[in-house]
Amino acid sequence: MKLATVPLRTPLFRGERRLRIALVGLPGSGKTTLFDAVSSTAPQRGELTGTHRVYRECTVQIGFDEASVVDLPSIQSLHHLAGDDLSALKYLLWGDQRPPVSEHELPGPPAPFAPPDLIIQVVDATGLQHHLELTLELSQLGRPIVLALNHMDEAQRKGLAINVKALHRLLGMPVVPTVALMGQGIAQLFDAAVNAARDATCPLPQPPSWHIAESLQPLSEALNRPEIHAAFRVPHPLLLVQFAADDRFFEDELRQHFPQLLPGLRALRDTAGLQLPRPLADELHADRHHRAATLVEAALRMGSPAPGRGWHDWRYWLDELFLHPHWGLIGSLAVFAAVLFVVFEISGWIDAMTTVRLAAAFADWQPQSLGGVVARAVLDGLIGLTGIVVPYMIPLVMLLVTLEEAGLMQRIAFVVDRGFHRIGLHGGVAVPFLLGLGCNVPAISGAARATSGRERVIASVLITFVPCSARSAIILAIAGKYLGAAGVFGIFALTVVLIAVMGRLLSRRDREPGPGRVQEIPAYALPTLRILLAETWVRTSDILTIVTPLLVGGSVVLALLNHVGADSLINTLLMPVTVWWLGLPLALGVPLLFGVLRKELSLLMIFQALGTQEIGALLGQVQIVTLLLFLTFYIPCVSTFAVMLRTVGRRDALFSVALSVGTALLVAGAVRLVLGAARLVAG
């Protein structure tokens, strides 16, 4: 097999060399929406030193690189800031490295983390001029800047055509069109940010107009003193403009630290203002406004939306369906409905045509010799393997590959991402969770490809609680007959609640959340048959080598126990569980134990152990509810355990087994006690 090579750019931003990115923007620019789109499941929150201005911070994975992304409070301007509004500027300038001029302030650095290596300014493309005034101010900070041209969909609907290349050329910084609400352009934005940081690409200088610069020349020379720069630790152009604009913070610091210089500096500032038609601060503001307007005039054109991506384009409507924050949920539900159709209709039909017929063909072969019993057990294991692979694993894996190759999987992941954050996961596990309704084995395999580290463990453990087709069939067959629609709904509803609660608990178990993700929204594409078959083989071949020996071996062990007459011994050993805690007949110990192979075996053996398929005549409603809950939450099957060994390792796989058994015992026993007490009270 030919291996693909990926070029690796250095230096690599990871670990202690992790990139630090500050998100900056005016209110309404979409800055917080952008942060939410890439954030981890548990971003850190805090207040900037001495203020009530809240920031959020998390680690984000960007290809092979990592970045600490800080969502700063919104900022209107860098000039004339006071009180809490000044905190964001102090972080951008100094971070946790307090300069000499602020040593007299509150103890502690301006922020609890280092200053940013790079700034991403989020700009509203529909109101470009006001945002570009802030861009001109930020360019004086001496740090690389990337412009996120957000709300591009709204700009197109309004007929605003923005020349991104012209804006990039005039500003000297990367400009990336985005629609943060729909995930578009975010991957390209952070790639541009990493490249800008790696190349140390700073914006072009944006000095005031020549007549202002000429009048400020004497003041600039007076401020350009080593002791002043050492005290402030800010770029000279920023210090000059801030003092010239009468910024209170910078003037106060000069008065406290350089009182002997301040009168002369004020005199030079007054002299500069006398040469201008307006007061110096007003002239600087008007000039910045004019330069921003000039940039807008050079880059903005009124016209029709760009051809090929307007309302008449099918991709536009598909994105509206799958990426819109509201309609996207409907699009995701439509895909989920298609998956359910495959699970309960197509896979069910394939199962009836293959596994059911194989089982019926050998149903009469019941050997009594030791060799025959072993052979029969091997056959049962292979039939069980066929029942997993042919109807469920292959079709569901092919469906998952199709969704990924078509670009739908990534869109669904983006839309449901925030909801899955509540249980400590990213949206990429949405479709694998749904595939778990068919079979947990391909579902866990799919989740393993979409996650890593802590999230892979949480996703794999939670999927084992998703009722697969076998468990769903038992619930529908028994609960539907003896408990009615309310009983069926109650059991499935309890499953959803349990998964949500378990997700919250598991996410707290490991307090180090995984990094946020920059989810790329690929172009739509039709998957080719070659890719479909190749990916399906890659994702199933390794699983088969692990599942087959465990399934067949487990079948042989249980068959031998049955052959030597260990049934009564097993039932007796399990009596504290089946009889004392669950309140079930003693004879159900072995059928419950056999559920580790396949849940269908449990149902058949329950009928055999009780001597009838009308179990309602021997079990009360409370016992039926207890039995169904235990089977629903008990270990799905040995195949699921096998694939967990491969994806999360022995320790976490055994933890999942212990959690499954413990949850099944706790929930089933607790519900039995509650229902029993309720009956006594009602009676």
C-alpha positions as CSV (number, residue, x, y, z in Angstrom):
1,M,0.0,0.0,0.0
2,K,1.4,3.4,-1.0
3,L,1.7,5.7,2.0
4,A,0.7,9.4,1.7
5,T,3.2,11.9,3.0
6,V,2.2,15.1,4.7
7,P,4.7,18.0,4.7
8,L,5.5,19.1,8.2
9,R,6.3,22.8,8.7
10,T,8.5,23.9,11.6
11,P,8.7,25.1,14.3
12,L,5.9,23.0,15.6
13,F,3.6,24.8,18.0
14,R,2.9,22.2,20.7
15,G,3.3,21.7,24.4
16,E,5.2,24.6,26.0
17,R,5.7,26.1,22.5
18,R,1.9,26.2,22.0
19,L,0.8,29.2,20.0
20,R,-1.2,32.0,21.9
21,I,-4.0,33.6,19.9
22,A,-6.3,36.4,21.1
23,L,-9.7,36.9,19.5
24,V,-10.5,40.6,19.3
25,G,-13.6,42.3,17.8
26,L,-16.3,44.8,18.2
27,P,-19.6,43.8,19.7
28,G,-21.7,41.8,17.2
29,S,-18.7,40.8,15.1
30,G,-19.2,37.1,15.8
31,K,-16.1,36.7,17.9
32,T,-17.8,34.6,20.6
33,T,-19.5,32.5,17.9
34,L,-16.1,31.8,16.4
35,F,-14.7,30.8,19.8
36,D,-17.7,28.4,20.4
37,A,-17.1,26.8,17.1
38,V,-13.5,25.7,18.0
39,S,-13.6,25.5,21.8
40,S,-13.0,22.5,23.9
41,T,-15.8,20.8,25.9
42,A,-14.9,22.7,29.0
43,P,-13.2,26.1,28.3
44,Q,-11.7,27.9,31.2
45,R,-13.4,31.2,32.4
46,G,-12.0,34.0,34.5
47,E,-11.8,37.7,35.0
48,L,-9.0,39.9,33.8
49,T,-7.0,41.2,36.8
50,G,-8.9,43.8,38.9
51,T,-11.9,43.8,36.6
52,H,-15.3,42.2,36.0
53,R,-14.5,41.6,32.3
54,V,-14.8,37.9,31.6
55,Y,-12.6,36.0,29.2
56,R,-12.6,32.4,28.0
57,E,-9.6,30.3,27.1
58,C,-9.1,26.8,25.7
59,T,-6.5,24.8,23.8
60,V,-7.4,24.2,20.1
61,Q,-5.9,21.5,17.8
62,I,-4.9,23.0,14.4
63,G,-3.5,20.1,12.4
64,F,-0.2,19.1,14.1
65,D,-0.1,22.4,15.9
66,E,-1.9,23.6,19.1
67,A,-3.0,27.0,20.2
68,S,-4.3,28.6,23.4
69,V,-7.2,30.7,22.1
70,V,-8.5,33.5,24.3
71,D,-11.9,35.1,23.7
72,L,-11.4,38.6,25.1
73,P,-14.2,41.0,26.0
74,S,-15.4,43.1,23.1
75,I,-13.5,46.3,22.5
76,Q,-14.5,49.4,20.5
77,S,-11.2,51.1,20.3
78,L,-7.7,51.2,21.8
79,H,-8.1,54.9,22.6
80,H,-9.5,56.6,25.7
81,L,-10.2,53.3,27.6
82,A,-10.9,53.4,31.3
83,G,-11.7,51.1,34.1
84,D,-12.6,47.6,33.1
85,D,-12.4,48.4,29.4
86,L,-8.7,49.0,29.7
87,S,-8.1,45.4,30.8
88,A,-8.2,44.0,27.2
89,L,-5.6,46.4,26.0
90,K,-3.3,45.6,28.9
91,Y,-3.5,42.0,28.1
92,L,-2.8,42.6,24.4
93,L,0.2,44.7,25.4
94,W,1.7,42.8,28.3
95,G,-0.2,39.6,29.2
96,D,1.2,38.3,32.5
97,Q,4.4,40.3,32.1
98,R,3.7,43.4,34.1
99,P,5.7,46.5,32.8
100,P,7.5,48.9,35.1
101,V,4.8,51.6,34.6
102,S,2.1,49.5,36.1
103,E,3.9,48.2,39.2
104,H,1.9,50.5,41.4
105,E,-1.4,48.9,40.4
106,L,-3.2,46.0,42.0
107,P,-1.0,43.0,42.7
108,G,-0.7,40.4,40.1
109,P,-0.2,40.6,36.3
110,P,-2.8,42.1,33.9
111,A,-3.8,38.6,32.9
112,P,-3.1,35.1,34.1
113,F,-1.5,34.0,30.8
114,A,1.2,35.2,28.5
115,P,0.6,37.9,25.9
116,P,-0.7,36.7,22.5
117,D,1.7,35.7,19.7
118,L,-1.0,36.6,17.2
119,I,-4.3,38.5,17.1
120,I,-7.4,37.3,15.1
121,Q,-9.7,40.3,14.6
122,V,-13.2,39.2,13.8
123,V,-14.8,41.7,11.5
124,D,-18.4,42.1,10.4
125,A,-18.3,42.2,6.6
126,T,-21.7,44.0,6.5
127,G,-20.3,47.0,8.5
128,L,-16.7,47.1,7.3
129,Q,-15.6,50.7,7.9
130,H,-16.1,50.8,11.7
131,H,-14.3,47.5,12.2
132,L,-11.4,48.6,9.9
133,E,-10.8,51.6,12.2
134,L,-10.0,49.2,15.0
135,T,-7.8,47.2,12.5
136,L,-5.7,50.3,11.9
137,E,-5.3,50.7,15.7
138,L,-4.4,47.0,16.2
139,S,-1.8,47.2,13.5
140,Q,0.2,49.5,15.9
141,L,0.7,46.7,18.5
142,G,3.5,45.1,16.5
143,R,2.0,41.6,16.5
144,P,0.9,39.4,13.6
145,I,-2.8,39.9,12.8
146,V,-5.2,37.8,10.8
147,L,-8.5,39.4,9.7
148,A,-11.6,37.1,9.9
149,L,-14.0,38.6,7.5
150,N,-17.2,37.3,9.1
151,H,-20.9,37.3,8.2
152,M,-19.9,36.9,4.5
153,D,-23.3,35.2,3.8
154,E,-25.1,38.3,5.0
155,A,-22.8,40.5,2.9
156,Q,-23.6,38.5,-0.2
157,R,-27.3,38.6,0.4
158,K,-27.0,42.4,0.7
159,G,-25.1,42.5,-2.6
160,L,-21.8,43.5,-1.0
161,A,-18.8,42.1,-3.0
162,I,-15.5,42.4,-1.0
163,N,-12.2,42.1,-2.8
164,V,-10.3,40.0,-0.2
165,K,-7.0,40.2,-2.2
166,A,-7.1,44.0,-2.3
167,L,-7.8,44.2,1.4
168,H,-4.9,41.8,2.1
169,R,-2.6,43.9,-0.1
170,L,-3.5,47.2,1.5
171,L,-3.3,46.0,5.1
172,G,-0.4,43.6,4.7
173,M,-2.2,40.9,6.8
174,P,-4.0,37.6,5.9
175,V,-7.8,38.2,5.3
176,V,-10.0,35.1,5.4
177,P,-13.7,35.1,4.6
178,T,-15.8,33.2,7.2
179,V,-19.3,32.4,8.3
180,A,-18.6,31.4,11.9
181,L,-22.2,30.6,12.6
182,M,-22.1,27.9,9.8
183,G,-18.4,26.8,10.3
184,Q,-17.3,28.1,6.9
185,G,-13.8,29.3,6.5
186,I,-12.8,28.6,10.1
187,A,-10.2,25.9,9.2
188,Q,-8.7,28.2,6.6
189,L,-8.6,31.0,9.2
190,F,-6.7,29.1,11.7
191,D,-4.3,27.7,9.1
192,A,-3.6,31.3,8.0
193,A,-3.1,32.2,11.7
194,V,-0.5,29.4,12.2
195,N,1.4,30.4,9.0
196,A,1.4,34.0,10.0
197,A,2.8,33.2,13.4
198,R,5.4,30.9,11.9
199,D,6.5,33.5,9.4
200,A,6.2,36.4,11.9
201,T,4.2,38.3,9.4
202,C,3.2,41.7,10.9
203,P,0.8,44.1,9.2
204,L,2.1,46.9,7.1
205,P,2.7,50.1,9.0
206,Q,-0.4,52.3,9.1
207,P,0.9,55.7,10.1
208,P,-1.4,58.8,10.2
209,S,-1.7,60.9,7.1
210,W,1.5,62.9,6.1
211,H,0.3,66.3,7.4
212,I,-0.4,64.8,10.9
213,A,2.9,62.8,10.8
214,E,4.8,65.9,10.0
215,S,3.3,67.9,12.8
216,L,4.0,65.1,15.3
217,Q,7.6,64.7,14.3
218,P,9.0,66.8,17.2
219,L,6.8,65.0,19.7
220,S,7.9,61.6,18.3
221,E,11.6,62.5,18.7
222,A,11.0,63.6,22.3
223,L,9.1,60.4,23.2
224,N,11.7,58.2,21.6
225,R,13.8,57.8,24.7
226,P,15.2,54.4,25.9
227,E,14.0,54.9,29.5
228,I,10.4,55.6,28.3
229,H,10.3,52.6,26.1
230,A,11.8,50.4,28.8
231,A,9.1,51.6,31.2
232,F,6.2,51.1,28.9
233,R,7.4,48.2,26.7
234,V,5.0,49.2,23.8
235,P,5.8,49.9,20.2
236,H,6.8,53.6,19.6
237,P,4.0,54.3,17.0
238,L,1.4,53.2,19.5
239,L,2.9,55.3,22.4
240,L,3.1,58.3,20.1
241,V,-0.5,58.1,18.9
242,Q,-1.9,57.3,22.4
243,F,-0.2,60.3,24.0
244,A,-1.1,62.6,21.0
245,A,-4.7,61.6,21.3
246,D,-4.8,62.6,24.9
247,D,-5.2,59.1,26.2
248,R,-5.7,59.4,30.0
249,F,-4.0,56.1,30.9
250,F,-0.7,56.8,29.1
251,E,-0.6,60.4,30.2
252,D,-1.2,59.4,33.9
253,E,1.7,56.9,33.7
254,L,4.0,59.5,32.2
255,R,3.1,61.9,35.0
256,Q,3.8,59.3,37.7
257,H,7.1,58.0,36.2
258,F,8.5,60.9,34.2
259,P,7.1,64.0,35.8
260,Q,10.1,66.1,34.7
261,L,9.5,65.2,31.0
262,L,5.7,65.7,30.9
263,P,5.5,69.5,30.7
264,G,7.8,69.5,27.6
265,L,5.8,66.6,26.0
266,R,2.6,68.5,26.5
267,A,4.0,71.6,25.0
268,L,5.1,69.7,21.9
269,R,1.6,68.1,21.7
270,D,-0.1,71.5,21.9
271,T,2.3,72.9,19.2
272,A,1.4,70.0,16.9
273,G,-2.3,70.7,17.3
274,L,-1.8,74.3,16.4
275,Q,-0.6,73.3,12.9
276,L,-3.9,71.4,12.2
277,P,-7.4,72.6,11.3
278,R,-8.9,70.7,14.3
279,P,-7.8,69.7,17.8
280,L,-5.1,67.0,17.6
281,A,-7.2,64.3,19.1
282,D,-10.1,65.1,16.8
283,E,-7.8,65.2,13.8
284,L,-6.3,61.8,14.6
285,H,-9.8,60.3,14.9
286,A,-11.0,61.9,11.7
287,D,-7.9,60.8,9.9
288,R,-8.4,57.2,11.1
289,H,-12.0,57.3,9.9
290,H,-10.9,58.6,6.5
291,R,-8.2,56.0,6.0
292,A,-10.7,53.2,6.9
293,A,-13.2,54.7,4.5
294,T,-10.5,54.7,1.8
295,L,-9.8,51.0,2.5
296,V,-13.5,50.2,2.2
297,E,-13.8,52.1,-1.1
298,A,-10.8,50.2,-2.5
299,A,-12.1,46.8,-1.4
300,L,-15.9,47.0,-1.5
301,R,-18.2,46.9,-4.5
302,M,-22.0,46.9,-4.7
303,G,-23.5,44.2,-6.9
304,S,-25.0,40.8,-7.1
305,P,-23.9,37.8,-5.0
306,A,-20.9,35.9,-6.3
307,P,-21.9,33.5,-9.1
308,G,-22.3,29.8,-8.3
309,R,-22.9,30.3,-4.6
310,G,-26.1,32.3,-4.5
311,W,-29.7,31.3,-3.8
312,H,-29.9,29.5,-7.2
313,D,-27.0,27.1,-6.4
314,W,-27.8,23.7,-4.9
315,R,-24.8,23.8,-2.6
316,Y,-26.2,27.0,-1.1
317,W,-29.4,25.3,-0.1
318,L,-27.7,22.2,1.2
319,D,-25.5,24.4,3.4
320,E,-28.6,26.2,4.6
321,L,-30.2,22.8,5.5
322,F,-27.1,21.2,7.2
323,L,-25.1,24.2,8.6
324,H,-27.8,26.7,9.6
325,P,-28.0,26.8,13.5
326,H,-31.8,26.0,13.3
327,W,-32.4,24.3,10.0
328,G,-29.2,22.3,10.5
329,L,-30.9,20.3,13.3
330,I,-33.7,19.3,10.8
331,G,-31.1,18.3,8.2
332,S,-29.3,16.2,10.9
333,L,-32.5,14.6,11.9
334,A,-33.2,13.7,8.2
335,V,-29.8,11.9,8.0
336,F,-30.5,10.2,11.3
337,A,-33.8,9.0,10.0
338,A,-32.0,7.5,7.0
339,V,-29.6,5.7,9.3
340,L,-32.5,4.4,11.4
341,F,-34.1,3.1,8.2
342,V,-30.9,1.3,7.3
343,V,-30.7,-0.2,10.8
344,F,-34.3,-1.4,11.2
345,E,-35.3,-2.1,7.7
346,I,-32.3,-2.9,5.4
347,S,-30.1,-4.5,8.1
348,G,-33.1,-6.3,9.6
349,W,-33.9,-7.8,6.2
350,I,-30.3,-8.8,5.6
351,D,-30.3,-10.4,9.0
352,A,-33.4,-12.4,8.2
353,M,-31.9,-13.5,4.9
354,T,-28.6,-14.6,6.4
355,T,-28.2,-15.2,10.1
356,V,-31.8,-16.3,10.8
357,R,-31.7,-18.9,7.9
358,L,-28.3,-20.1,9.0
359,A,-29.5,-20.6,12.6
360,A,-32.7,-22.4,11.4
361,A,-30.7,-24.7,9.1
362,F,-28.6,-26.0,12.0
363,A,-31.3,-25.8,14.7
364,D,-31.9,-29.5,14.8
365,W,-28.2,-30.4,15.3
366,Q,-27.8,-30.9,19.0
367,P,-24.8,-33.2,19.5
368,Q,-24.2,-34.9,22.9
369,S,-20.5,-35.9,22.5
370,L,-17.8,-33.6,23.8
371,G,-16.4,-33.1,20.2
372,G,-19.8,-32.5,18.9
373,V,-20.6,-29.9,21.6
374,V,-17.4,-28.1,20.8
375,A,-18.1,-28.1,17.1
376,R,-21.6,-26.9,17.7
377,A,-20.2,-24.1,19.9
378,V,-17.8,-23.0,17.2
379,L,-20.7,-23.0,14.7
380,D,-22.8,-20.9,17.0
381,G,-19.9,-18.5,17.4
382,L,-19.5,-18.2,13.6
383,I,-23.2,-17.8,13.1
384,G,-23.2,-15.0,15.7
385,L,-20.2,-13.4,14.0
386,T,-22.1,-13.5,10.7
387,G,-25.1,-11.9,12.4
388,I,-22.9,-9.0,13.5
389,V,-20.8,-8.5,10.4
390,V,-23.1,-9.1,7.4
391,P,-26.3,-7.3,8.4
392,Y,-25.0,-4.6,10.7
393,M,-21.2,-3.9,10.6
394,I,-20.6,-3.8,6.8
395,P,-23.8,-1.8,5.9
396,L,-23.3,0.7,8.8
397,V,-19.6,1.2,8.1
398,M,-20.4,1.8,4.4
399,L,-23.0,4.3,5.4
400,L,-20.6,6.1,7.7
401,V,-17.9,6.2,5.0
402,T,-20.5,7.6,2.5
403,L,-21.5,10.3,4.9
404,E,-17.9,11.3,5.4
405,E,-16.9,11.2,1.8
406,A,-20.0,13.2,0.8
407,G,-19.2,15.9,3.3
408,L,-22.4,15.5,5.3
409,M,-20.8,13.9,8.4
410,Q,-18.6,17.0,9.0
411,R,-21.6,19.3,8.7
412,I,-23.7,17.2,11.1
413,A,-20.7,17.2,13.6
414,F,-20.5,21.0,13.4
415,V,-24.3,21.6,14.0
416,V,-24.6,19.2,17.0
417,D,-21.2,20.0,18.5
418,R,-22.4,22.4,21.2
419,G,-25.1,19.9,22.4
420,F,-22.5,17.1,22.7
421,H,-20.2,19.5,24.7
422,R,-22.7,19.0,27.6
423,I,-21.6,15.4,27.9
424,G,-17.9,16.1,27.4
425,L,-17.8,15.2,23.7
426,H,-17.5,16.9,20.3
427,G,-20.1,16.6,17.6
428,G,-18.0,14.2,15.5
429,V,-19.5,11.3,17.5
430,A,-23.1,12.1,16.6
431,V,-23.4,9.6,13.7
432,P,-21.4,6.8,15.5
433,F,-23.9,7.2,18.4
434,L,-26.7,6.7,16.0
435,L,-25.0,3.7,14.4
436,G,-24.9,2.2,17.8
437,L,-28.7,1.6,17.4
438,G,-27.8,-1.0,14.8
439,C,-24.6,-2.4,16.4
440,N,-22.3,-1.1,19.0
441,V,-19.2,-2.6,17.3
442,P,-19.0,-0.4,14.2
443,A,-20.3,2.5,16.3
444,I,-17.3,2.3,18.7
445,S,-15.0,1.9,15.7
446,G,-16.4,5.0,14.1
447,A,-16.2,7.0,17.3
448,A,-12.5,5.9,17.7
449,R,-11.8,7.5,14.3
450,A,-13.5,10.7,15.2
451,T,-12.0,11.2,18.7
452,S,-8.8,10.7,20.6
453,G,-7.6,10.5,24.2
454,R,-10.1,11.3,26.9
455,E,-13.0,11.8,24.4
456,R,-12.4,8.4,22.8
457,V,-12.8,6.7,26.1
458,I,-16.0,8.6,27.0
459,A,-17.6,8.1,23.6
460,S,-16.8,4.3,23.6
461,V,-18.1,3.8,27.1
462,L,-21.3,5.8,26.4
463,I,-22.0,3.9,23.1
464,T,-22.1,0.7,25.1
465,F,-25.3,2.0,26.7
466,V,-27.0,2.8,23.4
467,P,-29.5,-0.1,22.8
468,C,-28.4,-1.9,19.7
469,S,-30.8,-3.7,17.4
470,A,-30.6,-6.9,19.5
471,R,-31.5,-5.1,22.7
472,S,-34.1,-3.0,21.0
473,A,-35.7,-6.1,19.6
474,I,-35.9,-7.6,23.2
475,I,-37.4,-4.4,24.5
476,L,-40.0,-4.2,21.7
477,A,-40.9,-7.9,21.9
478,I,-41.3,-8.1,25.7
479,A,-42.2,-4.6,26.8
480,G,-44.4,-4.1,23.8
481,K,-46.4,-7.2,24.7
482,Y,-46.6,-6.9,28.5
483,L,-46.0,-3.3,29.3
484,G,-47.5,-1.4,26.4
485,A,-46.3,1.7,24.6
486,A,-45.7,3.5,27.8
487,G,-43.4,0.8,29.1
488,V,-41.4,0.8,25.8
489,F,-41.1,4.6,25.8
490,G,-40.1,4.7,29.5
491,I,-37.2,2.2,29.0
492,F,-35.8,4.1,26.0
493,A,-36.3,7.5,27.7
494,L,-34.4,6.1,30.8
495,T,-31.6,5.1,28.4
496,V,-31.3,8.6,27.1
497,V,-31.2,10.1,30.5
498,L,-28.7,7.6,31.7
499,I,-26.4,8.3,28.8
500,A,-26.6,12.1,29.5
501,V,-25.9,11.7,33.2
502,M,-23.1,9.2,32.6
503,G,-21.5,11.5,30.1
504,R,-21.4,14.4,32.6
505,L,-20.0,12.1,35.3
506,L,-17.3,10.6,33.0
507,S,-16.3,14.1,31.8
508,R,-15.7,15.1,35.4
509,R,-13.8,11.9,36.1
510,D,-11.0,13.2,33.9
511,R,-10.7,16.9,34.6
512,E,-8.3,17.6,31.7
513,P,-10.6,18.1,28.7
514,G,-9.2,17.4,25.3
515,P,-8.4,20.3,23.0
516,G,-11.0,22.1,20.9
517,R,-11.2,21.3,17.2
518,V,-11.1,23.4,14.1
519,Q,-13.7,21.5,12.1
520,E,-13.2,21.7,8.4
521,I,-16.3,22.0,6.2
522,P,-15.3,20.2,3.0
523,A,-16.9,20.6,-0.4
524,Y,-19.7,18.3,-1.3
525,A,-18.6,15.2,-3.3
526,L,-19.9,11.9,-4.5
527,P,-18.1,9.0,-2.9
528,T,-16.6,6.6,-5.5
529,L,-17.1,2.8,-5.2
530,R,-13.3,2.2,-4.9
531,I,-13.0,4.5,-1.9
532,L,-16.1,3.1,-0.4
533,L,-14.9,-0.5,-0.6
534,A,-11.4,0.3,0.4
535,E,-12.4,2.3,3.5
536,T,-14.9,-0.3,4.6
537,W,-12.3,-3.0,4.4
538,V,-9.8,-0.9,6.4
539,R,-12.3,-0.2,9.1
540,T,-13.6,-3.8,9.5
541,S,-10.7,-6.1,8.8
542,D,-8.9,-5.4,12.1
543,I,-12.1,-5.7,14.1
544,L,-12.8,-9.2,12.7
545,T,-9.4,-10.5,13.8
546,I,-10.2,-9.4,17.4
547,V,-13.9,-10.2,17.5
548,T,-13.7,-13.7,15.9
549,P,-11.6,-15.5,18.5
550,L,-13.4,-14.0,21.5
551,L,-16.8,-14.7,20.1
552,V,-16.0,-18.3,19.2
553,G,-13.9,-18.9,22.3
554,G,-16.6,-17.6,24.6
555,S,-19.2,-19.7,22.8
556,V,-17.0,-22.9,23.4
557,V,-16.5,-22.1,27.1
558,L,-20.2,-21.6,27.8
559,A,-21.1,-24.7,25.9
560,L,-18.7,-26.8,27.9
561,L,-20.1,-25.4,31.1
562,N,-23.5,-26.4,30.0
563,H,-22.3,-29.8,28.8
564,V,-20.8,-30.8,32.1
565,G,-23.9,-29.9,34.0
566,A,-22.7,-26.7,35.5
567,D,-26.1,-24.9,34.9
568,S,-27.3,-25.5,38.4
569,L,-24.0,-24.5,39.9
570,I,-23.9,-21.2,37.9
571,N,-27.5,-20.5,38.8
572,T,-26.7,-21.0,42.5
573,L,-23.6,-18.8,42.3
574,L,-25.6,-16.1,40.7
575,M,-28.5,-16.3,43.1
576,P,-27.5,-13.2,45.1
577,V,-27.8,-11.2,41.9
578,T,-30.8,-12.8,40.2
579,V,-33.0,-13.8,43.1
580,W,-32.0,-11.6,46.1
581,W,-31.3,-8.3,44.3
582,L,-33.2,-8.5,41.0
583,G,-36.1,-10.6,42.3
584,L,-36.0,-12.9,39.3
585,P,-36.4,-16.7,39.2
586,L,-33.3,-18.7,40.0
587,A,-33.3,-20.4,36.5
588,L,-32.5,-17.1,34.8
589,G,-28.9,-17.0,36.0
590,V,-27.5,-18.8,33.0
591,P,-29.5,-17.0,30.3
592,L,-28.3,-13.7,31.7
593,L,-24.8,-14.9,31.7
594,F,-25.1,-16.0,28.1
595,G,-26.0,-12.5,27.2
596,V,-22.3,-11.6,27.0
597,L,-22.2,-13.5,23.6
598,R,-25.3,-12.0,22.0
599,K,-28.4,-10.6,23.5
600,E,-30.7,-12.7,21.3
601,L,-29.3,-15.8,23.0
602,S,-30.5,-14.4,26.3
603,L,-34.0,-14.1,25.1
604,L,-34.1,-17.6,23.6
605,M,-32.6,-19.1,26.8
606,I,-35.0,-17.2,29.0
607,F,-37.9,-18.9,27.1
608,Q,-36.1,-22.3,27.5
609,A,-35.4,-21.8,31.2
610,L,-39.0,-20.8,31.9
611,G,-40.4,-23.5,29.6
612,T,-42.7,-21.0,27.8
613,Q,-42.6,-18.0,25.5
614,E,-45.6,-16.5,27.5
615,I,-43.3,-15.3,30.3
616,G,-46.1,-13.0,31.5
617,A,-47.7,-16.0,33.1
618,L,-44.6,-16.6,35.3
619,L,-43.2,-13.1,35.8
620,G,-45.0,-10.0,37.2
621,Q,-44.8,-6.6,35.6
622,V,-42.2,-5.4,38.1
623,Q,-40.0,-8.5,37.3
624,I,-40.4,-7.9,33.5
625,V,-39.3,-4.3,33.9
626,T,-36.3,-5.4,36.1
627,L,-35.3,-8.0,33.6
628,L,-35.5,-5.7,30.6
629,L,-33.5,-2.9,32.4
630,F,-30.8,-5.3,33.3
631,L,-30.5,-6.7,29.8
632,T,-30.5,-3.2,28.4
633,F,-27.6,-1.8,30.5
634,Y,-25.7,-5.1,31.0
635,I,-22.5,-5.7,28.8
636,P,-23.7,-5.5,25.2
637,C,-21.8,-8.5,24.0
638,V,-18.3,-9.9,23.8
639,S,-17.8,-8.4,20.4
640,T,-18.2,-4.9,21.8
641,F,-15.7,-5.7,24.5
642,A,-13.3,-6.9,21.8
643,V,-13.5,-3.8,19.8
644,M,-13.0,-1.7,23.0
645,L,-9.9,-3.6,23.7
646,R,-8.6,-2.5,20.4
647,T,-9.7,1.2,20.5
648,V,-9.3,2.2,24.2
649,G,-7.0,-0.4,25.7
650,R,-7.4,-3.1,28.4
651,R,-7.8,-0.8,31.4
652,D,-10.6,1.3,30.0
653,A,-12.3,-1.7,28.4
654,L,-12.4,-3.4,31.8
655,F,-13.6,-0.2,33.4
656,S,-16.4,-0.1,30.8
657,V,-17.4,-3.7,31.7
658,A,-17.4,-2.9,35.4
659,L,-19.4,0.3,34.8
660,S,-21.9,-1.6,32.6
661,V,-22.5,-4.4,35.1
662,G,-22.6,-2.0,38.0
663,T,-25.1,0.3,36.3
664,A,-27.3,-2.6,35.2
665,L,-27.5,-3.9,38.7
666,L,-28.0,-0.5,40.3
667,V,-30.7,0.8,37.9
668,A,-32.6,-2.5,37.6
669,G,-32.5,-3.1,41.4
670,A,-33.4,0.4,42.3
671,V,-36.3,0.5,39.8
672,R,-37.5,-2.8,41.2
673,L,-37.5,-1.4,44.7
674,V,-39.2,1.8,43.7
675,L,-42.0,0.0,41.7
676,G,-42.4,-2.5,44.5
677,A,-42.8,0.2,47.1
678,A,-45.2,2.1,44.8
679,R,-47.4,-1.0,44.5
680,L,-47.4,-1.5,48.3
681,V,-48.5,2.2,48.8
682,A,-51.1,1.9,46.0
683,G,-52.4,-1.4,47.5
